[in-house]
Amino acid sequence: MRITKKIKDQQIEILGEVYKDVKPALIFKNPFELLIAVILSAQCTDKRVNVTTARLFAKAPTPEAIIDMGIEALENEIRDCGLFHNKAKNIMATCRTLVEEFSGEVPSDYDTLLKLPGVGRKTANVVTSIAFNRPAIAVDTHVFRVANRLKLAVGDTPLQVEQGLMKAIPKDKWSAAHHWLIWHGRKLCRARNPLCGECPLNEICPSKEV
């Protein structure tokens, strides 16, 4: 199946209709909580992150409080998220940077966010989009998989897929489409045993399983 611009537009339209009411799965109260939650979400489910952050932020809801907690206590609080040594190191370094350079506030500038320890393109895009309401497309494993299967954006790296999606999707829909693709990947276009028979995109998907 040759995926034309018309088919891509149809894919986006269907995704937007099916998932128009979805919201971010991570629970947060402010940009700082979102930033920490996204750092913790690497190779971890949002459900698990929400359990961890509820516990963590009850004790340390600010960068200053996390610094005061100390690295060992922080590791204990986030241990169930996996990769906790590295995540704790990055979170602690980020909190110090926020306090020392930004008066404890999360910067809204994308390039500045990328300079924070443990913050890559995905994290910066999520924070930019959700916390500061600016158009951005974050590519996680779900977005990467669904975009490639639909050939909405084809690439071997998250950056290639991100750039492809930015071309395929109107800018005013970038942030919303990020969530549409995530939820489609969670509910139907699963990594293993995708539910192609139930998929509303079945007729215009080049990767559908017969």
C-alpha positions as YAML, in Angstrom:
chain: A
units: angstrom
residues:
- id: 1
  name: MET
  ca: [0.00, 0.00, 0.00]
- id: 2
  name: ARG
  ca: [1.36, 3.40, -1.02]
- id: 3
  name: ILE
  ca: [0.75, 5.91, 1.74]
- id: 4
  name: THR
  ca: [-0.09, 9.25, 0.15]
- id: 5
  name: LYS
  ca: [-0.66, 12.60, 1.83]
- id: 6
  name: LYS
  ca: [-4.40, 12.00, 1.47]
- id: 7
  name: ILE
  ca: [-4.15, 8.72, 3.37]
- id: 8
  name: LYS
  ca: [-2.01, 10.32, 6.07]
- id: 9
  name: ASP
  ca: [-4.63, 13.04, 6.46]
- id: 10
  name: GLN
  ca: [-7.29, 10.35, 6.83]
- id: 11
  name: GLN
  ca: [-5.21, 8.52, 9.44]
- id: 12
  name: ILE
  ca: [-4.81, 11.71, 11.46]
- id: 13
  name: GLU
  ca: [-8.51, 12.53, 11.14]
- id: 14
  name: ILE
  ca: [-9.55, 9.09, 12.39]
- id: 15
  name: LEU
  ca: [-7.08, 9.14, 15.28]
- id: 16
  name: GLY
  ca: [-8.34, 12.59, 16.27]
- id: 17
  name: GLU
  ca: [-11.94, 11.44, 16.28]
- id: 18
  name: VAL
  ca: [-11.34, 8.20, 18.18]
- id: 19
  name: TYR
  ca: [-9.03, 9.68, 20.82]
- id: 20
  name: LYS
  ca: [-10.31, 13.27, 20.98]
- id: 21
  name: ASP
  ca: [-11.02, 13.11, 24.71]
- id: 22
  name: VAL
  ca: [-7.79, 11.45, 25.93]
- id: 23
  name: LYS
  ca: [-5.60, 13.18, 28.47]
- id: 24
  name: PRO
  ca: [-2.02, 12.67, 29.69]
- id: 25
  name: ALA
  ca: [-1.73, 9.53, 31.81]
- id: 26
  name: LEU
  ca: [0.85, 11.03, 34.16]
- id: 27
  name: ILE
  ca: [-0.55, 12.78, 37.23]
- id: 28
  name: PHE
  ca: [1.04, 16.14, 38.12]
- id: 29
  name: LYS
  ca: [0.18, 19.51, 39.64]
- id: 30
  name: ASN
  ca: [2.79, 21.79, 38.06]
- id: 31
  name: PRO
  ca: [5.66, 21.84, 35.53]
- id: 32
  name: PHE
  ca: [8.18, 20.59, 38.10]
- id: 33
  name: GLU
  ca: [6.12, 17.51, 38.98]
- id: 34
  name: LEU
  ca: [5.59, 16.79, 35.28]
- id: 35
  name: LEU
  ca: [9.32, 17.11, 34.56]
- id: 36
  name: ILE
  ca: [10.25, 14.65, 37.31]
- id: 37
  name: ALA
  ca: [7.47, 12.25, 36.29]
- id: 38
  name: VAL
  ca: [8.65, 12.16, 32.68]
- id: 39
  name: ILE
  ca: [12.25, 11.54, 33.73]
- id: 40
  name: LEU
  ca: [11.00, 8.64, 35.86]
- id: 41
  name: SER
  ca: [8.88, 7.26, 33.00]
- id: 42
  name: ALA
  ca: [11.85, 5.97, 31.00]
- id: 43
  name: GLN
  ca: [11.36, 2.20, 30.64]
- id: 44
  name: CYS
  ca: [8.57, 2.35, 33.21]
- id: 45
  name: THR
  ca: [4.77, 2.45, 32.96]
- id: 46
  name: ASP
  ca: [2.88, 5.65, 33.67]
- id: 47
  name: LYS
  ca: [0.80, 3.73, 36.22]
- id: 48
  name: ARG
  ca: [3.91, 2.84, 38.20]
- id: 49
  name: VAL
  ca: [5.29, 6.38, 37.89]
- id: 50
  name: ASN
  ca: [2.06, 7.81, 39.31]
- id: 51
  name: VAL
  ca: [2.38, 5.57, 42.38]
- id: 52
  name: THR
  ca: [6.00, 6.62, 42.85]
- id: 53
  name: THR
  ca: [5.46, 10.35, 42.36]
- id: 54
  name: ALA
  ca: [2.47, 10.41, 44.70]
- id: 55
  name: ARG
  ca: [4.73, 9.05, 47.41]
- id: 56
  name: LEU
  ca: [7.72, 11.21, 46.47]
- id: 57
  name: PHE
  ca: [5.92, 14.53, 46.15]
- id: 58
  name: ALA
  ca: [4.09, 14.01, 49.44]
- id: 59
  name: LYS
  ca: [7.54, 14.21, 51.06]
- id: 60
  name: ALA
  ca: [9.43, 16.44, 48.65]
- id: 61
  name: PRO
  ca: [7.26, 18.57, 46.31]
- id: 62
  name: THR
  ca: [9.96, 21.08, 45.27]
- id: 63
  name: PRO
  ca: [13.51, 21.00, 43.90]
- id: 64
  name: GLU
  ca: [14.79, 22.32, 47.22]
- id: 65
  name: ALA
  ca: [13.04, 19.56, 49.14]
- id: 66
  name: ILE
  ca: [14.47, 16.85, 46.90]
- id: 67
  name: ILE
  ca: [17.97, 18.28, 47.35]
- id: 68
  name: ASP
  ca: [17.46, 18.27, 51.13]
- id: 69
  name: MET
  ca: [16.29, 14.66, 50.94]
- id: 70
  name: GLY
  ca: [19.67, 13.50, 49.67]
- id: 71
  name: ILE
  ca: [20.55, 11.00, 46.96]
- id: 72
  name: GLU
  ca: [20.19, 7.84, 49.06]
- id: 73
  name: ALA
  ca: [16.70, 8.70, 50.27]
- id: 74
  name: LEU
  ca: [15.70, 9.72, 46.73]
- id: 75
  name: GLU
  ca: [16.89, 6.38, 45.37]
- id: 76
  name: ASN
  ca: [14.77, 4.57, 47.95]
- id: 77
  name: GLU
  ca: [11.69, 6.60, 46.97]
- id: 78
  name: ILE
  ca: [12.01, 5.90, 43.23]
- id: 79
  name: ARG
  ca: [13.45, 2.38, 43.39]
- id: 80
  name: ASP
  ca: [10.31, 0.74, 41.99]
- id: 81
  name: CYS
  ca: [10.58, 2.77, 38.75]
- id: 82
  name: GLY
  ca: [13.70, 0.92, 37.63]
- id: 83
  name: LEU
  ca: [17.06, 2.39, 36.63]
- id: 84
  name: PHE
  ca: [16.78, 4.23, 39.92]
- id: 85
  name: HIS
  ca: [20.51, 4.93, 40.40]
- id: 86
  name: ASN
  ca: [20.79, 6.85, 37.14]
- id: 87
  name: LYS
  ca: [17.38, 8.49, 37.46]
- id: 88
  name: ALA
  ca: [18.13, 9.67, 41.00]
- id: 89
  name: LYS
  ca: [21.47, 11.09, 39.86]
- id: 90
  name: ASN
  ca: [19.81, 13.02, 37.02]
- id: 91
  name: ILE
  ca: [16.90, 14.22, 39.14]
- id: 92
  name: MET
  ca: [19.22, 15.48, 41.85]
- id: 93
  name: ALA
  ca: [21.44, 17.27, 39.32]
- id: 94
  name: THR
  ca: [18.40, 18.78, 37.61]
- id: 95
  name: CYS
  ca: [17.01, 20.01, 40.94]
- id: 96
  name: ARG
  ca: [20.32, 21.69, 41.74]
- id: 97
  name: THR
  ca: [20.35, 23.36, 38.33]
- id: 98
  name: LEU
  ca: [16.77, 24.57, 38.76]
- id: 99
  name: VAL
  ca: [17.58, 26.06, 42.17]
- id: 100
  name: GLU
  ca: [20.93, 27.58, 41.22]
- id: 101
  name: GLU
  ca: [20.02, 28.93, 37.78]
- id: 102
  name: PHE
  ca: [16.23, 29.28, 37.59]
- id: 103
  name: SER
  ca: [15.08, 30.15, 41.12]
- id: 104
  name: GLY
  ca: [13.54, 26.70, 41.46]
- id: 105
  name: GLU
  ca: [11.30, 27.12, 38.42]
- id: 106
  name: VAL
  ca: [11.22, 24.89, 35.33]
- id: 107
  name: PRO
  ca: [12.30, 26.89, 32.25]
- id: 108
  name: SER
  ca: [9.77, 27.02, 29.45]
- id: 109
  name: ASP
  ca: [12.35, 27.32, 26.67]
- id: 110
  name: TYR
  ca: [12.86, 24.04, 24.79]
- id: 111
  name: ASP
  ca: [16.61, 24.40, 24.23]
- id: 112
  name: THR
  ca: [17.12, 25.29, 27.88]
- id: 113
  name: LEU
  ca: [15.18, 22.23, 28.99]
- id: 114
  name: LEU
  ca: [17.47, 20.05, 26.88]
- id: 115
  name: LYS
  ca: [20.45, 21.23, 28.94]
- id: 116
  name: LEU
  ca: [18.99, 19.81, 32.16]
- id: 117
  name: PRO
  ca: [20.53, 16.48, 33.29]
- id: 118
  name: GLY
  ca: [18.45, 13.51, 32.18]
- id: 119
  name: VAL
  ca: [16.31, 15.57, 29.79]
- id: 120
  name: GLY
  ca: [16.29, 14.46, 26.17]
- id: 121
  name: ARG
  ca: [14.07, 15.45, 23.25]
- id: 122
  name: LYS
  ca: [11.13, 13.34, 24.42]
- id: 123
  name: THR
  ca: [11.09, 14.83, 27.91]
- id: 124
  name: ALA
  ca: [11.61, 18.37, 26.65]
- id: 125
  name: ASN
  ca: [8.80, 17.96, 24.11]
- id: 126
  name: VAL
  ca: [6.39, 16.59, 26.72]
- id: 127
  name: VAL
  ca: [7.09, 19.43, 29.16]
- id: 128
  name: THR
  ca: [6.97, 22.05, 26.41]
- id: 129
  name: SER
  ca: [3.67, 20.71, 25.10]
- id: 130
  name: ILE
  ca: [1.78, 19.85, 28.28]
- id: 131
  name: ALA
  ca: [3.16, 22.26, 30.86]
- id: 132
  name: PHE
  ca: [3.60, 25.29, 28.62]
- id: 133
  name: ASN
  ca: [0.99, 24.63, 25.92]
- id: 134
  name: ARG
  ca: [3.33, 24.91, 22.95]
- id: 135
  name: PRO
  ca: [3.14, 22.70, 19.84]
- id: 136
  name: ALA
  ca: [5.46, 19.71, 20.15]
- id: 137
  name: ILE
  ca: [5.53, 16.00, 19.32]
- id: 138
  name: ALA
  ca: [7.23, 13.71, 21.80]
- id: 139
  name: VAL
  ca: [8.23, 10.31, 20.42]
- id: 140
  name: ASP
  ca: [8.07, 7.49, 22.96]
- id: 141
  name: THR
  ca: [7.97, 3.78, 22.17]
- id: 142
  name: HIS
  ca: [4.23, 3.87, 21.36]
- id: 143
  name: VAL
  ca: [4.48, 6.87, 19.04]
- id: 144
  name: PHE
  ca: [7.55, 5.40, 17.34]
- id: 145
  name: ARG
  ca: [5.83, 2.05, 16.74]
- id: 146
  name: VAL
  ca: [2.48, 3.40, 15.55]
- id: 147
  name: ALA
  ca: [3.98, 6.06, 13.27]
- id: 148
  name: ASN
  ca: [6.18, 3.46, 11.56]
- id: 149
  name: ARG
  ca: [3.41, 0.88, 11.22]
- id: 150
  name: LEU
  ca: [1.04, 3.41, 9.68]
- id: 151
  name: LYS
  ca: [3.91, 4.87, 7.64]
- id: 152
  name: LEU
  ca: [2.64, 8.19, 8.91]
- id: 153
  name: ALA
  ca: [6.31, 8.86, 9.64]
- id: 154
  name: VAL
  ca: [9.02, 6.31, 8.91]
- id: 155
  name: GLY
  ca: [12.36, 6.34, 10.65]
- id: 156
  name: ASP
  ca: [14.99, 4.26, 12.43]
- id: 157
  name: THR
  ca: [15.37, 6.77, 15.27]
- id: 158
  name: PRO
  ca: [12.95, 8.81, 17.41]
- id: 159
  name: LEU
  ca: [14.35, 12.00, 15.89]
- id: 160
  name: GLN
  ca: [13.61, 10.82, 12.35]
- id: 161
  name: VAL
  ca: [10.06, 9.89, 13.34]
- id: 162
  name: GLU
  ca: [9.58, 13.19, 15.16]
- id: 163
  name: GLN
  ca: [10.67, 15.13, 12.09]
- id: 164
  name: GLY
  ca: [8.41, 13.03, 9.86]
- id: 165
  name: LEU
  ca: [5.41, 13.57, 12.11]
- id: 166
  name: MET
  ca: [6.03, 17.32, 12.16]
- id: 167
  name: LYS
  ca: [5.75, 17.28, 8.37]
- id: 168
  name: ALA
  ca: [2.72, 14.99, 8.24]
- id: 169
  name: ILE
  ca: [0.63, 16.61, 10.98]
- id: 170
  name: PRO
  ca: [-0.56, 20.25, 11.04]
- id: 171
  name: LYS
  ca: [1.33, 22.19, 13.70]
- id: 172
  name: ASP
  ca: [-1.82, 23.08, 15.62]
- id: 173
  name: LYS
  ca: [-2.45, 19.34, 16.11]
- id: 174
  name: TRP
  ca: [1.06, 18.28, 17.13]
- id: 175
  name: SER
  ca: [0.46, 18.17, 20.87]
- id: 176
  name: ALA
  ca: [-2.91, 16.45, 20.59]
- id: 177
  name: ALA
  ca: [-1.66, 13.94, 18.02]
- id: 178
  name: HIS
  ca: [1.13, 12.94, 20.39]
- id: 179
  name: HIS
  ca: [-1.56, 11.69, 22.79]
- id: 180
  name: TRP
  ca: [-3.65, 10.10, 20.02]
- id: 181
  name: LEU
  ca: [-0.69, 8.00, 18.90]
- id: 182
  name: ILE
  ca: [0.23, 7.01, 22.46]
- id: 183
  name: TRP
  ca: [-3.26, 5.83, 23.32]
- id: 184
  name: HIS
  ca: [-3.65, 4.02, 20.01]
- id: 185
  name: GLY
  ca: [-0.42, 2.17, 20.76]
- id: 186
  name: ARG
  ca: [-1.60, 1.26, 24.23]
- id: 187
  name: LYS
  ca: [-5.11, 0.17, 23.34]
- id: 188
  name: LEU
  ca: [-4.90, -1.40, 19.88]
- id: 189
  name: CYS
  ca: [-1.56, -1.12, 18.06]
- id: 190
  name: ARG
  ca: [0.32, -3.07, 20.69]
- id: 191
  name: ALA
  ca: [3.93, -4.15, 20.32]
- id: 192
  name: ARG
  ca: [2.85, -7.78, 20.49]
- id: 193
  name: ASN
  ca: [-0.44, -9.09, 19.15]
- id: 194
  name: PRO
  ca: [-1.87, -5.82, 17.78]
- id: 195
  name: LEU
  ca: [-5.66, -5.83, 17.63]
- id: 196
  name: CYS
  ca: [-5.87, -5.15, 13.90]
- id: 197
  name: GLY
  ca: [-9.39, -6.55, 13.61]
- id: 198
  name: GLU
  ca: [-10.66, -3.91, 16.03]
- id: 199
  name: CYS
  ca: [-8.63, -1.02, 14.59]
- id: 200
  name: PRO
  ca: [-10.48, 1.89, 12.96]
- id: 201
  name: LEU
  ca: [-7.43, 2.42, 10.76]
- id: 202
  name: ASN
  ca: [-7.40, -1.14, 9.44]
- id: 203
  name: GLU
  ca: [-8.36, -0.25, 5.87]
- id: 204
  name: ILE
  ca: [-5.64, 2.38, 5.52]
- id: 205
  name: CYS
  ca: [-2.84, 0.68, 7.43]
- id: 206
  name: PRO
  ca: [0.00, -0.86, 5.39]
- id: 207
  name: SER
  ca: [1.03, -3.05, 8.30]
- id: 208
  name: LYS
  ca: [-2.32, -4.62, 9.17]
- id: 209
  name: GLU
  ca: [-2.28, -8.31, 9.95]
- id: 210
  name: VAL
  ca: [-4.67, -10.31, 7.79]
...
